Amino acid sequence: MDVVHGSADEVVPLSYGRRYAELLPGGSLTVVDGADHGWSSLAWRRRLFDVLAARLSAES
């Protein structure tokens, strides 16, 4: 499982995302530079969707 986390998230600290990824069996962490908790820019949302689509493609 891949944890996708924005580096500028002020609601959930990046350290939580790192720790969550460490605890998940086979977990990994993808950090999107500058993204906030709500993925408030179109560029960040596109990056999130790209990461998720790549992950889903790899699983099928």
C-alpha positions in Angstrom: 0.0 0.0 0.0 1.2 3.4 -0.9 0.6 6.4 1.4 0.4 9.6 -0.6 1.0 12.6 1.5 1.5 16.3 0.8 4.6 17.9 2.2 2.6 21.0 3.3 -0.2 19.2 5.1 -0.9 21.2 8.2 -3.7 18.9 9.4 -1.9 15.6 9.4 1.9 15.9 9.8 4.1 14.3 7.2 5.7 12.3 10.1 2.4 10.5 10.6 2.3 9.5 6.9 5.9 8.2 7.1 5.1 6.2 10.2 1.9 4.8 8.7 3.8 3.6 5.6 6.4 2.0 7.9 3.8 0.0 9.8 1.9 -1.2 6.7 3.1 -4.5 5.4 4.8 -3.7 2.1 4.0 0.0 2.7 5.6 2.9 0.8 5.4 6.6 1.0 5.0 9.1 -1.9 5.4 12.7 -0.9 3.9 15.4 -3.1 6.0 18.5 -2.7 3.9 21.5 -1.6 0.6 19.7 -1.5 -1.7 20.6 1.5 -4.3 18.5 3.3 -7.1 19.4 0.8 -5.0 19.0 -2.3 -6.2 22.6 -3.1 -4.4 23.2 -6.4 -5.2 21.6 -9.7 -1.6 20.6 -10.2 -1.5 18.7 -6.8 -4.8 16.9 -7.6 -3.4 15.9 -11.0 -0.3 14.5 -9.3 -2.4 12.6 -6.8 -4.5 11.1 -9.6 -1.4 10.2 -11.5 0.1 8.4 -8.5 -3.2 6.6 -7.8 -3.6 5.6 -11.5 -0.1 4.2 -11.7 -0.6 2.3 -8.5 -3.8 0.7 -9.8 -2.2 -0.1 -13.1 0.7 -1.9 -11.3 -1.8 -4.0 -9.4 -3.7 -5.3 -12.4 
